[in-house]
């Protein structure tokens, strides 16, 4: 039973498509179909039911994928990492992340990749764009606070960010003078967008509500930080974005009455990408420097 045939099978099972699996594996569609047919002949049972929109795995295929899928991934990752350690790395690595996380936390820690011989191309994007780029091979690795649901993607946790309500000291004092519940409602707030994801998370964790919309939105939390520094309302931001300002006293945390929410950040990759030594090396290097 060929390892190549097993890898082809796993990719078809994850993609639910012969054509998508062929693209991911850099094979032709007839070659992928031949691999599947050969494996079905060896096993003596059908693995997929063909239909107009792709393929549907049989129960036998689900059992086989569950048994061998992760083991194949680990073996290919180990082999690629060994190749990376034994050869000079060259080539270009494409890395994607949200703008503020990339700029504030990731970019200053990328020197080991360049020193190893890789050229870097950095891409800015949110969750949905990042997942699309990974699956289309536009980028090699991505950083996000979300967890992928697509079985073609894998992930590892990097670290934790805490969400803190912050403002300049004068505004923080005013909110506390009014009482937290009323102060947060009376004093204007600013947010990433009208959905206010971070702000809603913080309010929910502390059984608080602010029904009025934000007086300003900006899809870059560094812009929100600059507005807060100028005395424009209050907001909720990740701790790494305001650490220096809080230490200097120019921003102050609005103490959470019950809980400070925490988000995990993850490194995400397409499972097939780790066959490339440069991607396997970059994954290990990023896990080391971003988990510190």
N, C-alpha and C positions, 0 to 999 in steps of 0.2 A: 504494500500500500504506500504510494508515493506521498512524501511530505508536501510536495507542490500541489498534489491533488487535494490533500486535506486543507491546505491554506486556501485554495480556490473555493472549496466547499464552505469554509467558515465565512469567507467574504461574501459569497452569494447569500448565505443565510442571514448575514447582517444587513446586506443591502436590499434583500428581497428582489434582486434584479440582476440578470445576466450581464446586461450592458454596463450597469454601474460597477459591478464587481470587476469586469474587464478593464474599465478605466482605472479603478483603484490599483489593480495589480499590473497595469501596463501590459495586458494581454489582449489578444483579439477575442471577439465574442465566440467564434467557432472553437478556439482553444479552450475557453472556459466551459463551453457546452460539452466538449470532449472529455475534459477532466471530470465533470459531474457524471457523465454517462459511464466512464470507466469505474468510478467509485461505486455507482449504483450497481454495476455488474458484479463487482467484487463482493458487495454486501448482500446482493440478492434481493434488494428491495428499493422502492422508489424513495428519493429524498425530497423531491420538489414536484409540485403540481403546477404546470405552466398555465398562465392565463394572460389576457391582453395587456395587463398593466405590470406584468413581471412574473414572479414565481411565489408560490406559497409553500412553506416547508411542511413536510409530513411530521407525524409524531416521532418517527425514527430519526429524522433530521434534527429535530429539537433535542432529542436525547444525545445524539452525537455531538452537536454543537456545545451543549452544556458540559460534556465530558472533556473535549479537547480544546475548546476555544481559548480559554485563558492560558492553558499550558503552552500552546503555540505562540501566543503573544509574548509570554515570558522568555521562551527559548529564543525567539527572534530578537527581542530586546537585548538579551545577554550577549548574543552573537554580535550584534551591531555595536554594543558598548565595547566588546573586546577588540573589534576591528578599529574602533576609534582610538583606543589606547595604544594600538600597535602601529599606527600610521599617522602621517602628517595630515591634519584636517585642512580641507579647502572647501570653497563653495560659499553660498549665500544662505543665510538662515532668515526666514520671515517670521516675525513675532508680533502678535497683536494683543492689545489690552485697552481698557478705558484710558482716556487722555490723562486724567489726574493721577491714576495709579502708575501709569507708565512714566510720567514725567517726575513725580515726586518720590517714588519708591524704587521702581525697576531700573530706570535708565542709569542712575549712579552705580549700579551693581553689575553692569554688563561687561566690564573690562576683561574678565576671564575668558569670555567667548572670543573677543577680538584678539587677545593674546594667544589663543589657541590656533588662530589662523582663519577664523570665520569672518565673512563680511555680514553685516546686519542690515536688514530692512525692517523698520518699525512701522506698524500700522495701528491706527486709532479706530476703535469701534466698540460698540456695546455687545450684549449677549447674542442677539440674533445674527448680527453681521459676522461676529466672530465664529459662530458655529458653521455658518454657510461657507466662510473662507476656509475653515479646516477641512470640511468635507469636499470642497472643490480643489484642494491642494494649493489655494492661493497663499495660505500661511501654513507654517509648520507647527507652531505652538501658540497657544493662547492663554491669557490670564483673565479670570472672571470670578465674580462672587457667586455665580450660579453653578448648578450641577447639570451636566448634559444628560439627556434622556435617550438620545440616539445610541444604539448599541455599537455603532461604528466608532464612537468616541470613548476615550478613557481619560482618567483624571487622577491627580494626587493633590492632597491638601498642602498648601504652602504655609499659611499662617492665619491669624485672627485679627480682624479690625473691630474696634469698638465704636459705636455711634454715640456721639456726644452733642448735646444741645449747647451752643456757644453764642456769645455776643461780647461786645466791648463791656468793660466794667460798669460804666454808667447805666447801660441798658439792663445788664444783669441785676444791678441794684434796684432799678425801677420795677423789674418783674417781681423780685422778692418783696419789695415794699407793697405792691398791690396784692400779693399772695400769688403763688405759682399758678393756680388754676385760672384766675382772672387775668393775671399778668401776661400769660402766654396768648390769651385771646385779645387783649387790648393792644399790646405792642405788636406792630407788623412783623411778619416773617417773610423770608425769601426761601426759594426751593429750586431744585434741579429742573422740575417741570410741574405742570398743574396736578399731576398724579401724586407728587410729594412722597416718593417711596421711602426715603430714609426718615423723613419727618414723621410719616404715619407709623413706621415701625417703632420709633422712639415713644411717640404718644401712646400707642397701643400697649407697649410694655409697661407703661406707667399709669394706665387707666385714665388717660387725659384725652381731651378732644379740643380741637381748634377748627371751627367750621368755616371761618372766612378764608378766601383764597390767598395765596401769596401775593405780596405787592410787586414782586419781581421774580422772574425765573431765568435761569441760564444753564444750558446743558454742559457746563464745565464747572466743577466744584471749586476750582481755583478762582474763578470769577466770583463765585459766592463768597469765598474767603476775603477777597479784596473789598467787596461791598460791605461785609461785616466790619472789616477794619475801618471803613469810612463811616461807621455808625449807622448803617442801614439795617435795622431790625435784628432779628435773631434767626438761627437756622440750626439744622442738625447735619454734622459732617463726620467723616471718619477721623479717628484720633490722629492718624499719621499726618493729616493735612493741617492740623492746627497745633501740633506739639510745640514747635518753636514759639509760636505766638502766645500760647498758654504759659510757657516757661518764662517768657519775657513780660507777661502781665498785660499784653495788649489785647488779648482775648481771654475770656474767663468762662469756665464751664458752668452751665446752669445745672445744678445738682439734680440728678434723677431721684425722685422720691421712692421708687420701688426697684427699678432694674436698669442697668445700662446694657442695651442690646449688643450682641456680638455677631459678626458675619465672618464666615470662613472664606478665604480666597483660594482659588484652585488653579493649578496648571493643567491645561487640557490639550489633548492631541488626538489625531486620527490614529487608530490602532495600526494601520498599515504604514504610517510615517516612520515608525521606529525601526524599520528595516534599514533605514539610511543612517550610516554611522554619525554624520554631522548632527542629525536630529536626536539620536540617542545620547550623544555626548552633551548637546545643549540642554536636553531635559535633565540629565544628572547634575550639570553645572548650575542650572537655575534652581533646582530643588535645594542645592547646597547653599547658594548665596541668598536666596529669597526666604529661606526658612530660618535664617539666623535671628 
